[in-house]
Amino acid sequence: MTNNKNSKAYEWKLVILLTILWGTVGLDRLAIVYLFPMIMPEFNLNNAQAGALTSVLAMTWAVSTWGLGNISDRVGRKKILIPATIFFSLMSWVSGIAKSYSGLMIVRGLLGIGEGGVFSTSVAAISEVSTPSKRGLNLGIHQSSFPLVGIGLGAIIATQLTAVFGWRLVFFIVGLPSLIIAIILGIKMKESKLSPKNSVQNNSIINTQEQTEAKSGIFEALKYRNVKLSSLVGCFYMTWLFVFTTFAMMFLTQVRGMSLATAGFVMSGFGFGGCVGMILISGLSDYFGRRTMLIISFFINGISVLLFTFSGANAVVLFGILFVGAIFGFGCAPIYMSLCTTESVPKHLAGSSVGIPGAVGEVFGAMIMPIIAGIVADNLGLTSTMMLATISPFIAAAVCFLYIETSPRVLAKRNKAENLSSLDFTN
């Protein structure tokens, strides 16, 4: 009983610490998009160049989340997580002293190396310590901090601090919390006691032969259907997320004529709704199934972006649209990237199963598409760019019909129903 209590206590401690850490990742990554109205005139940038600043981070994030996730499958989560956190914290500070566009590009690329490593290793660590029936809730709580801190609070924090201190000092301020969390994790976090090669996720869709023959090669997780599908879904999810977040502030200030502070208020609705959605939608997926919640959520998300684009300049209305839309949009992330993947593979492939969709999505949706969207904005206007973010969720919803269900609770109900139907009640 005591060991069980200690295990549950540690589970919650780790979830809380990694949740806070993931929020600081969101803040460090997205702070620059809220500062674009200040940075772009200083460096004389166009929209395509601004998009490239988010794209270079996505490129290095993609390599890092896949590569370091795979390495963490071999050497342990903590050995990757702590150094990666310290590194991206330092790179956030250096962002504030960049003197040229090329210098800022290099620093943001280095920032992505650290942040990508944090993502795949933290998700795998939470998946390993979580009770199977609570895995969806725990990962939802963990990933909810990205929109809450990175967008909801981040849009307000960055714009308000800029008004007082200027944009350069903002990067130093937002880099401090993650460094503190790294120190605490270094003291509190335990390395998994189970050998990665001898442990598997508690999920009935992985058969015994797969568990026995599975290897931990960098491409091994791609043998599993849901990992392939999540990689495809990730392309469209990331396109929606990073095309929208990269250009929404400029859309609000340049097209809708809002002040920087008002635009920051509107964007905060996106973050607050996302926080609610990542907990709510992933939690509901424990009961109603991963696939069902993904299809419904992506569809509603696409409608919300369409409404945002053509609903005028009323800040309260736009806040409401973003809040509701983000509930369903961000709610998809823990399901497709963390749950459908880690629940489909042996435990020793958990890091890779998260890293691969993350990497593929980053390359296409967060690296390539913001540059394309910037070119579209320069030639056709920012409204056309918003339409790119509108189409993506609908395509993702269509792909989600192909998923194999992985929710332990839903699978248990199905097995029970199948067993009952096979009983002979005629005698």
N, C-alpha and C positions, 0 to 999 in steps of 0.2 A: 504493500500500500504506500509506504514511504517513497519507494523508488518511483512509483506511478505519479505521485504528487510532485516529486522533484522534476520528473520528466515534463509534466504539464507546465510547471512553473518556468522551466527553462525554455520551453516552446514559446510561451508568451513573451518572455524577456527578449528572446532573439527576434521574434516577429516585430516587437515594438522598436528595437534598436535599428533593425534593417529597414523598417518603414520610415523612420526619421531620416536615415541615410539616403534612401531612395528619393525622398522629398528634396534633399539638398542637391541631388543629381539633377532633378528637374529644374531647380532654381538656377544652378550654374549653367546648365545647357541652354535654357530659354531666356535668360536675362538679356542676352544680346538682341533678341528680336524686339523687346520692349524699348531698347535704346537705339534702334535703327533710325528713328526720326532725328536723333542727335548725332549719331555716328556717320550716317550717310553724307550729310552736308560737310562735315569736317574732313572726310577723306574723299569727297567728291565722287561718290559711288552711284551707279544706276541700280535698278532692281535686279538685274541679272547678277551683278557683283555681290549684292546683299544676299541673294539666294545661294551663291557659292560659299559664303561664310558659314551657312548652316550645312551645306553639302560636304565640305571638307571634314567637318566633325563627324558626319554620318559615315563617311568612307572609313575613317580610322576606327570608329565605333564598331562598324560591321566586322572588320578584321579582328578587333580585340574581343568582342563578345563571343565570337565563334572560337577563336584560337585560345583565349584564356579560359573560356568555359570548358574546352576539351582538356586543357592542362589541369584545371581544378578537378576534373574527374580522376586524374591520376595522382596528384600530389595533395589534394585536399582543398577545401573552400577557403579556409582562413588564410592560408599562405598566399593566395592570390588576392583576396578581398582587401586586406589591410594595406598592402603596398599600392594597390590600384587606387584606393580612396585617398591616400596621402598624395599621390602623384596628381590626381585631377584637382585636388584642393590647391596645390601649388600653381598649377597651370591657370586656374581661375584668377589668382592674384596677378600672374604675369600678363593676362589679357588686358588688365587696366593700364599697363605701361607701354603697350605697343605703340610705336611711333609712325607706322605705315600700314597700308592695306596688306602688303605681303607679310609683314611681321605678324599682323593679327591673324592672317590665314594659317600661318605655321603654328601659332599658339593654340588656336581653336582645334587644329588637327591633333595636336598632342593631348589636348583635353579629352578628346574622344577616346583615346587609347585607355585612359584610366576609367572613364565612365562606362565604357563597354564591358570592361572586365568586372565591374561592380554588378552590372545587371545579371549576367548569366550565373555568376557564382552565388549571389544572394538569393535568386529564385530557387536554385538547386538546393541551397542550404535550408531554406524554409520548407521546401517540398519534402526533404529528408526527415525533418523533426516533427512534421505535422501529422496529427491523427488523420487517417484517410477521409473520414467523414467531415473534417474541418479544413481540408486542404484548400478547397475553393474559397472559403471565408478568409483564411489566413493570407492567401496570395492576393485576394481582393483588397484586404486591409493594407498589405504591403504596397501594392501598386497604386492605391488610391492617393498616396502622398505625392506622387508625381504631379497630377493635375492640381491638387490642393495647394501645395507649396510652390511648384514650378509655374503654375498659371494663375490660380485663384489669388493667392497671396503675392506671388511673384510679380504679377502685373502691377499691383498696387505698390509693393515695396520698391521695385526698380524705378518706377516713374516718380514716386514721391522722393526717394533718396536722390535721384538725379537732379530734381529741382533745388535741392539743398546743397549737395556736395559735388555735382557734376558726374558724368557717366563713368569716369575712370575709377573713382573710389568705390563705386558700386560693386565692381568685380572683386575688390578686396574684401568687402563686407560679406558678400554672399559666399565667399570661399572659406570663411572661418568655421561655420557649424560642422561641416563635413570633417574637418581636421579633428575637431573635438570628439566626434562620433568614432573616428578611427582609433583614437586612443582608448575609448571605453570598450570598443569591440576587441581590441588587443588584449584587454584584461579579462573580459567576461565571456567571450566566445570560445566554445569548445570545438575541436576538430572532431569529425565523425569517427566513432569507435568502430564502425563497420568497415570492412575492406570493400572498396568500390566494386571489385570484381566478384564478390560473393554475396551481394545484396541486390534485391530487386524491389521495384515499387509494388505495393499491395494492390494489384489490379488484375481482374480475371481475363482481360483481353490479351494478356501476354502469356503465351503457352510455355510449357516446361522446356520444350526443345529450343525455343528462342532464348530463354533465360540461360540455358547451358552453353549454347553456341555463340552467344553475343560477345563481341569484342568492343574495345573502346577506341577504335580508330576514329579519326576526325570526321569521316564520312559515314560511319556505321549507322548513325541515327537516321540517315536518309532512307534506310531500308523500310522504315515504318511509314505507313500511309498518312497518318495524321501529321507527321512531321513535314512531309512533302506539301500537304494541303495548307498547313500553317505558314509555310514559306511563301506560298502563293497568296494567301489571304493577307499576310504581312505586307506585301507589296502595295496593296490597295489601302490597307489601314494606314500605313506610314505616309502614303501619298495624301490621304485626307488630312492626317494630323499635321504634317510638316509644311505642306503647301498652305494650309489654313493658318497655322500659327506664325509662319514666316511673313505672310502678307496681310493678315487681318488688321494689324495696327495701322499699317499704311492705307489699307482700304477705308478704315474708319476715319483717319485724319485727312486723307487726300480726297476721297470720293464722297464721304458723308460730312466732311468739314468739321469734325469734332476736335476738341483740344486733346492734348496728350493725356491729361488727367482723366477726362471723360472717357476716352477710349480705353484707358487702363481699367476704369470701373466696369465697362461693358465686357472686357476680356476676362475679368475676374469671375464673371458668371460661368464662363467656360470651364474654369478651374474648379470652382465650387461644385458645379454639377458633375464634373468628372470624378471628383472625390466620392460623392454619393454613389455614382454609378458603378465604380470599380468594386465597392463593397456590396451594393445591392444586387447588381446583375450577376456577379460571380457567385454570390450566395444563393440566388434563385436557381442558378444552373446546377447546384447540388441537388435540387429537388425536381426541376423540370427538364434537366438535361443540358449538356453543353451545346449541342447542335441547335436545339430549338431556340435557346436564348440568343445565340449568335445571329441566326437568321432574322429574328424579330428586331433585335437591337440595331443591326446594320441598316435595315430598311428605314426605321424611324430616324436614325442618324442622318441618312441622306436627305430625307424630307426637311429636317431642321436646317441643314446648311443652305438648302434652296430658299427657305423662308428668310434666313438671315440676309442673304444676298439681295433680296428684293423687298425688304420690309421698311425701307426709309431710314430716318435718322433719329428716331425716338430711342434714347439710351435705355430706358426702362424696358421697353418692348424687346430690344435687341438682347439685353441682359437675360430676360426670361427665355427667349428662344435658345440662346447659347446654353443656359443652365439645363433646360430640359433635353436638348440635343446631346449635350455632353454626358448626361447620365447614361444614355444608350451607347454613344460612341466610345467613350473611355471604358465602359463596362465590358466591351468586347476584348480588351487587351489581355487581362489575366486569363481569360478562357482560351483564346486561340493560341497565345504565346506560351503560357505556363501550364495550364491544366490539360488541354488536349494533347500536349506534347509529353510532359513528364509522366502522365498516367498511361501513356502508350508504349513506353520503353522500359527496359531494365534499369534499375536504379543507377548503375554505373555509367549510364549514358544520359543521365538527367541534365548535366551541364551542357552537353553537346546538343541535346534535343531542344533546349531553349535558345542556345547560341546560334544555331543554323537559321531558324526563321527570323531571329533578330537581325542577323547579318544580311540575309537576303532582302528583308524589308528595308533595312537601312540603306543598302546600295541603291535599290530602285526608288523607294518612296521618299527617303530623306536625303539622298545624295543627288540622284539624277533629276528627279521631278522638281525640286525647288529651282534648279537652274532653268529648266524648261519653262516653269511657271513664271520666272522672272523675265525671260525673253517674251513670253506671251503678254505679260503686263506692260513691258516697254513698247510693244507693237500694237496690241489690241485693247489694253487697259486692264485695270485691276479687277473689274467685274468678270471679265473672261477668265482670269486666274481663279476666282472663287468657284467658277463652274467646274474646273478641274477637281476641286475638292468635293464638289457635289456628286459627281458621277461615281467616284471611287467606292463609296460605301455600298451602292447598289450592286456593283460587280462582286464585291466581297460577299454580300448576302447570297448571291447565286452560287458561289463556290462552296459555301458552308453546307449546302445540301449533301455534299459528298463525304462529310466527316463520319467516322465511326464513333459512336457514343462511348464515353469513358467515365461518366459520373458513377462512382461506386454505389451510391444510393439508388440511382435509376437502374443500374445493371442488376442490383440485388432484387429490386421489385420485378424486373423482367424475368429473372431466373425463378423467382417464387411463383409467378404467374404461369410460366412454362411447366413447372413441376406439378402445379395444381391441375393444369389442363391435361397432363399426361396420366393422371390417376383414373382408374376404372371404378366408377361408382355404380355400375350396373348389377354387381353381385351383392 
